[in-house]
Amino acid sequence: MTLPPATEYDVIVVGAGAGGLAAAIAAAHSGRSVLVLEAADVCGGATAWSGGWLWAPRSMLARGEGVDESIEDVKAYLRAALGADYDEERVDAFLVAAPQMVEFFHTQTALELIPGSKINDIYGTLPHAGTGNRSAAPKPIDARRLSPSVRRLLRGQLYETSFLGMGIMAGPDLGAFLSAARGSLRGIWHCAWRVGRHLIDLVVHRRGMQLVNGTALVGRLLQSAEDAGVHIRVSTPALRLTQDHDGRVTGVVARSADGEESLTARSGVVLAAGGFPHDVARRRERFPRTPTGSEHWTLAPETADGSGITLGESVGGVLRQQASAGAWCPVSLVPYRSGRVGVFPHIMDRAKPGSIGVVSTGERFVNEANGYFDYVAGMFRAAPENEPVQSWQIGDATFVRRFPLGMAKPRPVPLFPYLRSGYLVKAPTLRALAEKCGIDPAGLERTVAQFNLDARSGLDTRFGRGSTPFNRYGGDASYGPNPSLAPLEKGPFYGVRVLPGSFGTFAGLATDGRARVLDAKDRPIAGLYAVGADQANVMGGHYPAGGVNIGPALTFGYIAGRDLARTEAEAQR
């Protein structure tokens, strides 16, 4: 006989992304009963569609690579990068707990991590900027090693960031795919092996089984949660919070297939529902140059609709915004013959030599090889006020055969599907391309002429592209004297329209260093925590390094889970 699900737990977590799962696992490892409620029918949130990198300085992985920097070094970089938005209490809490979080997950759960030995902080000219080993990534995993129940819960790879649905991991894996476009036999063999295995998996298992990036991270977290005894219920959105007479949060009312259900959380509730990137009203209020709220394209799942933040506000929580409300990412819209329109994130192509970004005046507006956040922030500033916020990423014939241009893949993948759909624009000359795209032709020709002079000299006189380790790592080491610069001179020329998008939101519920939600007077609301994108990001709306969404999400999830476990232990004494 199947027993009905329990209605009382020690901890209830609302949302099954990285932060929520981290909180659930940390609490369950301390012997607490934990329930995770997920509104979608699969788990992972935006994390499952991400690169999966987490920024977690001073970890055991860094020490294993011979890097043993002080906490003051990392603080110095963050002070310079965040400026007035530096929050001493929360930054300290994050930097102290991040190494503990990495060690806990790496040694006590199924979440194996690998060091980002070559991943640099974005602003290399700032004091104490990291040049490797402040980041980590999930170790790839064959989905056969996950339980059948975990495989059923796992959100699949985002098609736009895959090759035929197969994820490609940054580093040697990606490098091998790009070298195949240059005729490398080793690269061709690697690609043939990876793609061949993937096609067999599609036939046999009806899904890709080689998990990398965000899917590997979420798969490993879900397996860790199952191993720890965490209960996960999908398609069960939380509707409202319950409180006792003293205002302490005591549980959640959720909706399932059987109707509304009241669930008790003896220790507390953790909000981790993914922020508000799909909340059109909040976007209209808080995103720049988004007058209707619809001039924005996010990569987050539709269930990231602000519901977790609304729950927090309903009991006195406060939505806090600092430098930026959104975790910006430049995107392009991919039309399919079925009528579906995909959203592609421009992560890699911007830094490769032989491509530039311009607005309608034909002028460059940013160091294209800096972070994706900076690209969109620059687009907001540079796009003429009387026009939509947009830009074009442009490359020549040499570029498109060696590197991706948006979703268009390098050789041997043909370009005609992208040209036929209108995603990719092609013209024999720069002037003709400008006319097709609605760019000022004279402005584009003038910009490219100056850029080509700079590229040949190896010095970007306008924005300093290629001047930092972050820029150079994103380029191509085979180009000199600057791996991020190459002239655009061989026709035909190609362009992709780029729009403002996001991976999620930075604005969120105000919390303290223990991830407890604060009210308007900065007092903790008893029994309520927020992590992930439901929590105001510890970086204050800045993006100083890759992984500053997932790293803090896992760390504050770990902090919240441990704090809830201690709270329960104290209550029993």
C-alpha positions in Angstrom: 0.0 0.0 0.0 1.3 3.5 -0.9 1.4 5.8 2.1 0.1 9.4 1.6 2.8 12.0 1.5 3.7 13.6 4.8 2.4 17.1 5.6 5.0 18.0 8.3 8.7 18.5 7.7 11.5 20.2 9.4 12.4 22.3 6.3 10.4 23.2 3.2 12.3 24.6 0.2 10.4 26.5 -2.5 12.2 25.9 -5.8 14.6 23.2 -7.1 17.4 25.2 -8.7 21.0 25.2 -7.4 20.4 27.3 -4.3 17.3 25.5 -3.2 18.8 22.0 -3.7 21.9 23.1 -1.8 19.8 24.2 1.1 17.9 21.0 1.1 21.0 18.8 0.9 22.8 20.7 3.7 19.8 20.5 6.0 19.1 16.8 5.2 22.8 15.9 5.8 22.2 17.1 9.4 19.3 14.7 9.9 16.5 17.0 9.1 13.4 16.0 7.1 13.2 18.2 4.0 10.6 18.8 1.3 11.4 20.6 -2.0 8.4 22.1 -3.9 9.0 22.8 -7.6 6.4 24.6 -9.7 7.7 23.1 -13.0 7.5 19.5 -13.9 11.3 19.2 -13.9 14.0 20.5 -11.7 17.1 22.7 -12.2 15.8 26.2 -13.0 18.0 28.5 -15.0 21.1 26.6 -13.6 20.3 23.6 -15.8 20.6 25.7 -18.9 23.8 27.5 -17.8 27.4 26.8 -18.1 27.4 25.5 -14.6 30.4 27.4 -13.4 30.5 28.7 -9.8 32.6 31.4 -8.4 33.9 30.1 -5.0 37.4 31.5 -4.2 39.9 29.9 -1.8 38.5 26.4 -2.1 40.3 23.1 -1.6 40.4 22.8 -5.4 42.4 26.0 -5.6 44.8 24.8 -2.9 45.2 21.5 -4.8 46.4 23.6 -7.8 48.9 25.4 -5.6 46.8 28.6 -5.2 46.4 29.7 -1.6 45.4 33.3 -1.6 44.2 35.3 1.4 40.6 36.3 2.0 41.9 39.9 2.0 43.1 39.5 -1.6 39.6 38.5 -2.8 38.0 41.3 -0.7 40.3 43.9 -2.3 39.1 42.8 -5.8 35.4 42.9 -4.8 35.8 46.3 -3.1 37.2 47.7 -6.3 34.6 46.0 -8.5 31.5 46.6 -6.4 32.3 50.1 -5.2 29.5 51.6 -3.1 27.5 48.4 -3.4 30.0 46.3 -1.4 28.1 44.7 1.5 30.7 43.8 4.2 28.5 41.5 6.2 27.3 39.4 3.3 30.5 39.4 1.4 32.3 38.1 4.5 29.7 35.4 5.0 30.0 34.3 1.4 33.8 34.3 1.4 34.1 32.4 4.6 31.4 29.8 3.7 32.3 29.3 0.0 35.3 27.0 0.7 33.3 25.1 3.3 30.5 24.7 0.7 32.9 23.3 -1.9 34.5 20.9 0.5 31.1 19.7 1.7 29.7 19.0 -1.7 32.9 17.7 -3.2 33.7 15.2 -0.4 30.3 14.3 1.0 27.9 14.3 -1.9 27.6 13.2 -5.5 28.6 16.7 -6.6 32.2 16.3 -7.8 33.8 19.5 -9.0 36.8 20.4 -11.1 38.9 23.5 -10.7 38.8 26.5 -13.2 42.5 26.8 -13.3 42.4 29.1 -16.4 39.2 31.0 -15.6 40.1 34.7 -14.9 38.1 37.4 -13.2 36.6 39.8 -15.7 38.2 43.1 -14.6 41.9 42.2 -14.9 43.1 45.8 -14.4 41.6 46.0 -10.8 43.8 45.1 -7.8 44.0 41.4 -6.9 41.9 40.3 -9.9 42.0 36.5 -10.0 43.9 34.8 -12.8 42.6 31.3 -12.2 41.2 28.9 -9.6 38.5 31.1 -8.1 36.0 29.2 -10.1 34.9 25.5 -10.3 32.7 23.5 -12.5 30.8 20.2 -12.1 32.6 17.2 -13.4 30.8 15.8 -16.4 28.8 12.7 -15.7 27.1 10.0 -17.8 23.4 10.1 -17.0 23.5 6.3 -16.6 25.2 6.9 -13.2 22.1 8.8 -12.0 19.1 6.9 -10.7 16.0 6.6 -13.0 14.0 8.9 -10.7 16.7 11.6 -10.9 16.8 11.3 -14.7 13.1 11.9 -14.8 13.3 15.0 -12.7 16.3 16.6 -14.6 15.6 19.5 -16.9 17.2 18.8 -20.3 20.0 20.8 -22.1 18.9 24.1 -23.7 18.8 23.3 -27.4 20.2 26.7 -28.4 23.4 26.2 -26.4 24.0 22.6 -27.6 24.9 20.8 -30.8 21.9 18.7 -31.7 20.9 18.7 -28.1 24.4 17.7 -26.9 26.1 20.0 -24.4 29.7 21.1 -25.0 31.8 22.0 -22.0 34.0 25.1 -21.9 37.7 24.3 -22.0 39.3 21.3 -23.8 36.0 20.0 -25.1 35.0 23.3 -26.7 38.6 23.8 -27.9 38.5 20.4 -29.7 35.3 21.3 -31.5 36.7 24.7 -32.7 40.0 23.1 -33.8 38.0 20.6 -35.9 36.8 23.7 -37.9 40.5 24.4 -38.7 41.1 20.8 -39.9 42.7 19.4 -36.8 42.7 15.6 -37.0 42.6 15.3 -33.2 39.7 17.8 -33.1 37.8 15.9 -35.9 38.2 12.6 -34.0 37.0 14.1 -30.7 34.0 15.6 -32.4 33.2 12.4 -34.3 33.4 10.4 -31.0 31.3 12.8 -29.0 28.6 13.3 -31.7 28.5 9.6 -32.6 28.0 8.7 -28.9 25.3 11.3 -28.6 23.4 10.0 -31.7 23.5 6.5 -30.2 22.1 7.8 -26.9 19.3 9.5 -28.7 18.3 6.3 -30.4 18.6 4.1 -27.4 17.6 6.4 -24.5 15.7 9.2 -26.4 17.9 11.8 -24.7 21.5 12.9 -24.4 23.3 11.0 -21.7 26.6 12.9 -21.7 25.9 15.6 -19.1 28.1 18.6 -18.9 27.8 22.2 -17.7 24.5 23.1 -15.9 22.8 19.8 -16.5 25.8 18.0 -14.9 25.6 20.3 -11.9 21.8 19.8 -11.4 22.0 16.1 -12.1 24.6 15.7 -9.4 22.7 17.9 -7.0 19.5 15.9 -7.6 21.4 12.7 -7.0 22.9 14.1 -3.8 19.4 15.2 -2.6 18.0 11.7 -3.3 20.9 10.1 -1.5 20.3 12.4 1.5 16.6 11.5 1.7 15.2 14.8 0.4 11.6 14.6 -0.8 11.0 16.5 -4.1 7.5 17.2 -5.5 7.3 18.7 -9.0 4.3 20.5 -10.5 3.5 21.8 -7.0 3.7 25.6 -6.8 3.7 27.3 -3.5 0.7 29.6 -3.1 1.2 31.3 0.2 3.1 31.1 3.5 1.6 30.4 6.9 2.6 32.1 10.1 1.9 31.7 13.8 0.6 34.4 16.2 4.1 35.8 16.7 4.7 36.2 12.9 7.0 33.2 12.5 6.8 31.5 9.2 5.5 28.0 9.9 4.9 26.4 6.5 3.5 26.7 3.0 0.1 26.2 1.2 0.8 24.5 -2.1 -1.3 23.4 -5.1 -0.9 19.9 -6.4 -3.1 17.7 -8.7 -5.3 17.0 -5.7 -5.9 20.7 -4.9 -4.6 23.0 -2.1 -2.6 21.4 0.7 -1.2 22.9 3.9 2.4 21.8 4.7 4.1 22.5 8.0 7.8 23.5 8.3 8.9 23.1 11.9 12.2 24.9 11.4 11.6 27.2 8.5 11.0 27.8 4.8 13.6 28.6 2.2 12.5 30.7 -0.9 14.5 29.7 -4.0 12.0 30.0 -6.9 14.3 31.7 -9.4 13.7 35.5 -9.1 11.5 37.5 -11.5 12.9 37.4 -15.0 9.5 36.4 -16.4 7.5 39.0 -14.3 6.6 41.6 -17.0 5.4 44.1 -14.4 8.6 44.0 -12.4 10.7 44.1 -15.6 8.8 47.3 -16.7 9.4 48.9 -13.3 13.1 47.9 -12.8 14.8 47.1 -16.1 16.3 50.0 -18.1 14.7 51.0 -21.4 12.0 48.4 -21.1 8.8 50.6 -21.4 6.3 47.7 -21.7 8.2 45.0 -19.9 8.3 42.9 -23.1 11.5 44.4 -24.6 13.6 41.7 -22.9 14.4 38.1 -23.6 15.5 35.9 -20.7 17.1 32.4 -20.7 15.3 31.5 -17.4 12.4 29.0 -17.4 8.9 30.5 -17.4 8.3 29.5 -13.7 10.9 32.1 -12.7 8.0 34.6 -12.5 8.7 36.3 -9.2 6.4 34.1 -7.2 9.0 33.4 -4.5 9.7 37.1 -4.0 5.9 37.7 -3.8 5.7 35.1 -1.0 8.5 36.9 0.9 6.9 40.3 0.4 3.5 38.9 1.7 5.0 38.4 5.2 7.1 41.6 5.3 10.1 40.9 3.1 11.6 43.7 1.0 12.8 43.6 -2.6 16.2 45.2 -2.7 17.9 46.5 -5.9 21.4 47.9 -6.1 23.4 48.6 -9.3 21.4 46.4 -11.6 18.1 44.5 -11.4 19.1 42.0 -14.1 21.9 39.5 -14.7 22.3 40.7 -18.3 23.3 38.6 -21.2 23.2 39.5 -24.9 20.9 37.2 -26.9 19.6 36.7 -30.4 16.3 35.2 -31.5 16.4 32.0 -33.4 13.4 31.3 -35.7 12.6 27.6 -36.4 10.4 26.2 -39.2 8.0 24.9 -36.6 7.2 28.6 -35.6 9.0 28.3 -32.3 11.5 31.1 -31.5 14.6 30.2 -29.5 16.8 32.5 -27.4 20.5 32.1 -27.9 23.0 33.6 -25.4 26.1 35.3 -27.0 28.7 34.0 -24.6 31.7 33.0 -26.8 31.6 34.6 -30.2 32.1 38.2 -29.0 35.7 37.6 -27.8 36.9 35.7 -30.9 39.2 37.6 -33.3 37.5 38.9 -36.4 34.1 40.0 -35.1 32.8 43.3 -33.6 29.5 44.5 -32.1 27.9 47.8 -33.3 24.8 49.7 -32.8 22.7 51.4 -35.5 25.2 54.2 -35.9 27.7 51.7 -37.0 29.9 52.4 -34.0 31.3 49.9 -31.5 30.1 50.6 -28.0 31.9 48.2 -25.7 34.9 45.9 -25.2 33.2 42.9 -26.8 35.6 40.4 -25.1 34.5 41.6 -21.6 31.7 39.9 -19.7 28.2 39.4 -21.2 26.8 41.7 -18.5 29.0 44.5 -19.7 27.9 44.0 -23.3 24.2 44.5 -22.5 24.9 47.4 -20.1 26.9 49.1 -22.9 24.0 48.5 -25.3 21.6 50.1 -23.0 23.8 53.2 -22.9 24.7 53.3 -26.6 21.6 52.5 -28.5 20.0 55.7 -29.8 17.1 56.9 -27.5 14.5 56.9 -30.3 15.3 53.3 -31.3 14.8 49.8 -29.7 17.8 48.6 -27.7 19.7 46.4 -30.1 23.1 45.8 -31.8 24.6 43.6 -34.4 27.5 41.2 -34.1 29.4 41.2 -37.4 32.0 39.0 -38.8 33.6 38.3 -42.2 33.9 35.1 -44.2 37.0 34.0 -42.4 35.4 34.4 -39.0 32.2 32.4 -39.8 34.1 29.4 -41.0 36.4 29.3 -37.9 34.1 30.4 -35.1 30.4 30.5 -34.2 28.5 33.7 -35.0 25.6 33.5 -32.6 23.9 30.1 -33.2 25.5 29.7 -36.6 28.2 27.0 -36.3 31.6 27.0 -38.0 32.5 24.5 -40.7 31.7 21.8 -41.5 28.2 22.8 -40.4 26.4 24.6 -43.3 25.2 28.2 -42.9 22.3 28.0 -45.3 19.7 27.1 -42.6 20.5 30.3 -40.7 20.5 32.4 -43.8 17.2 30.8 -45.0 15.5 31.6 -41.7 16.7 35.2 -41.7 18.7 34.6 -38.4 22.0 35.3 -40.2 22.3 38.3 -42.7 24.8 38.0 -45.5 26.1 40.6 -48.0 29.1 41.0 -50.3 30.3 44.2 -48.8 30.1 46.0 -45.5 27.9 48.8 -47.0 25.5 46.3 -48.4 25.3 44.5 -45.0 24.7 47.8 -43.2 21.8 48.6 -45.6 20.2 45.2 -45.0 20.5 45.5 -41.2 19.5 49.1 -40.8 23.0 50.3 -39.8 24.5 53.5 -41.0 26.7 52.4 -43.9 29.3 55.2 -43.6 29.5 54.7 -39.8 30.1 50.9 -40.2 32.8 51.4 -42.9 34.5 54.0 -40.7 34.4 51.7 -37.6 35.7 48.7 -39.4 38.5 50.6 -41.1 39.8 51.8 -37.7 39.3 48.4 -36.0 41.3 46.7 -38.8 44.2 49.1 -38.2 44.1 48.4 -34.5 43.8 44.6 -35.1 46.9 44.6 -37.2 48.8 46.5 -34.6 47.4 44.4 -31.7 46.1 47.4 -29.8 42.4 48.3 -29.5 42.7 52.0 -29.1 38.9 52.4 -28.5 38.2 49.9 -25.7 41.4 48.0 -24.9 40.0 44.6 -26.2 42.5 41.9 -25.5 44.3 43.8 -22.7 43.3 41.5 -19.8 43.8 37.8 -19.1 40.0 37.4 -19.3 39.9 38.9 -22.8 42.8 36.9 -24.1 41.5 33.5 -22.7 38.3 34.1 -24.6 40.2 34.8 -27.8 42.2 32.5 -29.9 45.9 31.9 -29.0 46.8 31.2 -32.7 46.2 34.9 -33.5 48.9 37.5 -32.9 49.9 39.9 -31.7 46.5 40.0 -29.8 44.5 36.8 -29.6 41.3 38.8 -29.3 41.8 40.9 -32.5 41.7 40.1 -36.2 40.7 42.4 -39.1 37.3 42.0 -40.9 38.3 42.2 -44.5 37.3 39.1 -46.5 33.7 39.2 -47.9 31.0 38.2 -47.8 30.2 39.7 -44.5 27.6 38.4 -42.0 25.6 39.9 -39.1 23.3 38.8 -36.3 20.9 41.1 -34.5 21.6 41.1 -30.7 19.0 42.1 -28.1 19.1 42.6 -24.3 18.5 39.5 -22.3 19.4 37.9 -19.0 20.2 34.7 -17.2 18.0 35.9 -14.3 17.7 38.7 -11.8 20.1 40.3 -9.3 17.4 42.2 -7.4 15.8 40.1 -4.7 14.7 39.8 -1.1 17.0 41.6 1.4 18.7 39.0 3.6 21.5 39.0 6.2 24.7 36.9 6.3 22.7 33.9 7.4 20.4 34.1 4.4 17.4 35.1 6.7 14.9 37.4 5.0 14.8 40.9 6.4 11.8 43.2 6.9 11.7 46.9 6.1 13.6 47.6 9.4 16.3 45.1 8.6 15.0 42.6 11.2 15.0 38.9 10.4 11.6 37.4 9.7 11.6 34.3 11.9 11.5 31.0 10.0 12.1 32.5 6.5 15.2 32.3 4.3 15.9 33.2 0.7 18.7 32.0 -1.6 19.5 31.9 -5.3 17.8 34.6 -7.4 15.1 35.1 -4.8 17.9 36.6 -2.6 19.4 40.1 -3.5 22.7 39.1 -5.1 25.7 39.5 -2.8 27.6 41.2 -5.7 25.3 44.2 -5.4 24.1 44.1 -9.0 27.6 43.8 -10.5 29.2 41.0 -12.5 32.9 40.8 -11.5 33.5 37.2 -12.5 31.8 34.3 -14.3 29.8 32.2 -11.9 28.6 34.9 -9.5 25.1 33.7 -9.8 25.6 30.0 -9.1 28.5 30.3 -6.6 26.6 32.5 -4.1 23.4 30.5 -4.8 25.1 27.3 -3.6 27.0 29.0 -0.8 24.0 30.8 0.7 21.9 27.6 0.2 24.5 25.8 2.2 24.5 28.5 4.8 20.7 28.4 5.1 20.5 24.6 5.3 23.2 24.6 8.0 21.4 27.4 9.9 18.1 25.7 9.8 19.6 22.5 11.1 21.2 24.4 14.0 17.9 26.1 14.7 16.1 22.7 15.0 18.9 21.4 17.2 18.6 24.4 19.5 14.8 24.0 19.6 15.2 20.4 20.9 17.5 21.4 23.7 
